[in-house]
Each structure stands twice: as C-alpha cells, then as structure tokens.
C-alpha cells in the first residue's frame, strides 16, 4: 500500500468516526477552553489534525469521543491558554457560576465541564484523562466543592451575608 493509499484510508476512517455529534462535542470543548472564538477555531483545527494523524490508535469505536476529547485537552495543555468564554447577556446566576468556574484550576474546570455540560460518564472521563474511575470520582467531588466555595465567594449574596454577620 502506498503512502497516499494509507493517507486515504486514514482519512476515510476519520471521516466515518467524526460524526456531527463528535465534532460538535470537540467544538464546544474548544470553546470552553479557549479565550476567544478564533482561539477555539485554532485549537479545534490543531486537535483534529492531530486526531487524523493518530486515527490508527483508535481500537474501540465506542471510545472515539473520549479519545477525541483527550486530544483536544492535550493540544490545549501543550500551549494554548484558557480564558472564560463570554456569553451574550447571561443571567446573574450564570455570570456568578461562570466567574466561579473561571477561578478554578484547569483540571477542576475541565472535569466539571466534561461531566456536567458535555454529559461524560465517570468511565468516559477516566478514559479521556488517563485515570481510574475512582480517582475521577474523587477529583470530581473536590471540584464540585471548590466550585461551591467559589460561587459563594463571588456571589453578591455571599457579600451581603458576610456583611450582616460582621454587624451582628
């Protein structure tokens, strides 16, 4: 088989595995990680290029989503900086939650994003992050607690409660 035949086979396999759902998942994750839409586009392009080059590593078709997210994550960690995505006219609670989420360390932010916003199971997270499910479960619990503390810290309600305690 020639190099071009090998490339064509990889491209065919990649196009079969990269469903619209998997593409949209990768895009949303890039948007959650990147500072801007342009950065998200660059991250997605780089990650898809890496995925295409490494498509032969996919043994289990059912694990493709986790594998693709792991590539996006690795690509991001290899050089792109993350800034929170600015949403148009978010609710006050959404602003508070986004601000709290942005203050978390990258690992906690990524865990919470993939689990709650993208619907990954513990097993899928473990595969994507290269960890055991019990380790992911523990880290997810600590991430939820850290987010709860940050929400209370950045929430105007928390400021009012702290002021009233100080005067009481």
N, C-alpha and C positions, 0 to 999 in steps of 0.2 A: 504494500500500500504506500503510495507516495505521500509526501508532506501535505500537499493540497487535499488529498483524499482524507487524510487524518484530520485536518482542519475542518473539512466539510462535515465529517461525521461528528466532531465535537460541537460544531455549530448547530447541527440538526438535533443532537441530544439536548443541548442547552435550550434551544427554542421549544422543544417538547416539554421540558421541565419548568421553564419560566412562564408559568401561566399568568394571566392578568392578575389573579389574586396574589401570587408570589411577588410580582412586580410592584403592585400597589403596597404590599407589606414592606418591601425594601424601600420604596419611596417614602412612606410615612415614617419609617425608622430614620432614614437620612434627614428628613425634615426635623425630626425631634432632636437629632444630634447636631445639626449644622446651625451656624449663626445666621444664615440668610438662604433664600431660595437658590441663589447662584451657588453657594457653597454646598447645598443639598444636591443640586444637579451634578456638581463636580464629584461629590462623594459617591453618588449613585453610579455615575459613569465609571469611576475607578473601581468600585466594588463589582459591577457587572463584568468589567473587563477581566478582573482577577478571577471571578467565578467561571467565566468562559474558559480561561486558560487552565483552570483546575477542575473542570467538569468531570474528568475521569476519576476523581476522588469520591464522587457520589456513588455509593454502593446501594443505599436504601432510598428509593424514590420518595418514600413517605417522610424521610428526614430532610428533604431538599429545603423546605422553608427554614428550618433551624440552621442548616448548613449555610444558606444564603445570608441569614441574619448574622451568623458568626463572621462571615467575610465582611459584611458591612461594618460590624463592630471593630474588627481587626484593622480594616482600612482606616476607619476613623481614628483609632488609637495610634496608628502609625504616622500621624502627622496633622490631622485636621483638628482644629479647636472647636469646642462646642459652646454655643450661646443659645439661650432660650428662644424658641420661635415666638414671634409676636403675633398674637391673634387679633383679628379685627373685632372691636367692640366686645371684649369679653365681659362676662358678668363679674361682679365684685368677688364672688367666691372663686371663680375661675382665675381671676388675677391673683388672688391670695395663694391659691394652690399652685399656680404656675411659678410665682415668686418663690414659694417654699421649695418646690421641686428643683428650681434652678440653683438653689443654695446647697443642695445635696451633692455629695461626691459623685463623680461619673458612674461608678459601679452601682450605687443605690438608685440613681436616676434611671439607668438603663434597665435594671431589674424591674422597677415599678412600671416603666413604660411598656416593656415587653409583656409583663404579666397582666396588667390592668387595661392598658389601651389596645394592645395587639392580641390579647387573649391566649398567650402562650401557656401551656401547661408547665408544671414543675419539671417534668421529664424533657420537654422541648427546650426549656431554659437551660437545663443541665447539659444537654447536648450542645446547644449553641455556645455556652460559656466554657465547656470542657470541665464541668464539675459534677459531683454526685448530687442526686436529687435532694438528699437530706441536707447537704451543705447549702444548696439553693434555698431550701425551705427556711433554714436558719437566717440566711442573709436577707431573704425577703421579709421576714418578721422584723429584723433590725431596721430594714429600710422603711417599712411602714411606720415603725415607732419614730424614726428620725424625721419622717415627713410630718407626722402628727405634731412633734415638737416644733418643727419649723413653721407649720401652719399657725400654731398658737403664738409663735414669736412674731410673725409678720402680720397677723390679723389685727385690725383696729379693735376688735372686741377684746383681744388679749391686752391691748394697751389700756383700755377702759377698766378692765378687771384688775390690772396691776395698780393703776392709779387709785381705784377705790379701796384696794387692800392697804395701800400705803397711807390712806387718810382715815382708815377705820380703826 
